[in-house]
Amino acid sequence: MKRLALGLALALLPLAGAAQGLLVGVVRDQDGAVVSGARIVGRDASGREAGSAIAGPDGTFALTASGVTSVDVGCDYCLALRGIAPASPLVVLIMRFGALALAVPNDRDLAALPYARAENAAALQPFTFTAGPGNLSFGLDRERGLISTAGIAFYRISDGGNALTSLPDRYLERLITLAPAQGYRYGDYADAGTFDIEPLADERIGLRLDGGPAESVAARYATAGLAAAVGESYGSGIRQARADVVGTSSFMGGTLHSIASLAGSGSETYSALGLQYATASRRYETYVDANAVRSTSNPTGPGSAEATGSAFFTDVRVRNRGPVQLEFGGRFRSSNGHYAAPYYLYQSSGLQQEAALYTDLSFSAAGNTLQAAAGLTHIFRNQYGYFGPDTTVAPIGSLAYAYAFGPHFTFTAGGSALPRVPTLAEAGRYAFYAHALLPVDRDELFQSGFSYTDRSRISTEIAVFRERIAGAGTSVDAGAGISLAWQIAPELALRAWSMQPSQSLAAPYVFYAPAALPRTSSVWLTYDRFVRFDAIYYGGRIDGDVNFPVARDTIFRVGRDSSSGSPLYSFGLRYVR
């Protein structure tokens, strides 16, 4: 609210603004984020339009007109500003309704929510499920999508584990998600969506202290070219700690990011190093990524399985710029792992390698938006102790189409076809019973939807899904869902969604039990003016919190989180500047 008040004061200040030939400036929202696509209209002394401009992807605009004496600024899901006195450069801060402008919980939401675990906060996004610690999935896949932390995606080939279970409580600062249609770029588990859990946002200095059953502390610091985050928690009596460092520098005409992460708990460790390079010219955009990760899980409870895994991943993408965009890409992942079943019923070690080449075409014209991708993936497996080397070559691809019926209605349809390599745990169970190598799964997903928005206060969608997974057995999952985002008032927002899935099995799964598909409904009500209040109903449980300022740059929070089954009450302080 402090930023908003300052921005409105700047924007509405009666500056000396006579006729100008060129007016330049930038549009940002109440949290300081750029607002692309904002509409800027210059008016003369009689109130007639003298010229207009659209803010670019970085929020900047240039309005060329004569006789401009006032400026109006508006955008989708914003409170329009009118009668701004012209000044060049002009800085405009506008109130944007985050509940509609973003499909995922935004940074402000994530800072306020009562949930200690990142997966519970992320599951508030429409049609996202969490089946337990470390699991997130769009739609109806087998309980898990691909999890990326600090921009590095990893899963253990031994048991499918990822970095979420070793992530400290309240360490999530920003959430970025990619739909299953983009899974061909990333490989295994991306057929259920990709969820990037970011520990860093835009604050220069941040400190968070939380008490209650899940005590935690997190600190962040950022300066030019360097950002770091550290955190520690004691949820359920288990100590979890993590540190991330991200460096940014100019390199060969582009931007180079270097990432280092280290995490651990009572039974798990995680470490990662990565480099990401991006550059753009007038004609092409180029992206290169390389990272190495290692993770172990060695719980001490009775019947617990041991799992270790390491992986090297690299991908390269080149895309042309223009109305019709063509991308060529390739990726390679090499993973090693070891799995020991409870009481050492069986053990398995193995190597998995996946190499893929693909091309992607996308364009938008006359209300039509099309994205189509196709390629091939080569999968090599060697599961030591059970079977020798095995090779699989499979096609990969996706199709996503959208048609806008004017500014308010949109029809979408699409699908994807991707392989998924079974984990060593799954393959070992299958080998134990069937004495054969578990085949690579083939995941075919179709989804379609119809949405409406008034481009101001309401957005709603009806969606249907059908997913067929074929391997040693076949499962067919189907579901229909509906979502609603409604900015009831500038301070009051309602977000809700419901999904009702069903599942049929064409063959028995002797190597693992199929996921129990939840019939999930979510209702999330937020009031945010001076004091922030969240009331949440998700999957039969009720949670909530209250956040209010106690000092300059300091927020106090009290909340209730029942995601673990029984209600847990917590409190905390957050300092950001």
Order of alpha helices (4+ residues) and beta strands (2+ residues): alpha-beta-beta-beta-beta-beta-beta-beta-alpha-alpha-alpha-beta-beta-beta-beta-beta-beta-beta-beta-beta-beta-beta-beta-beta-beta-beta-beta-beta-beta-beta-alpha-beta-beta-beta-beta-beta-beta-beta-beta-beta
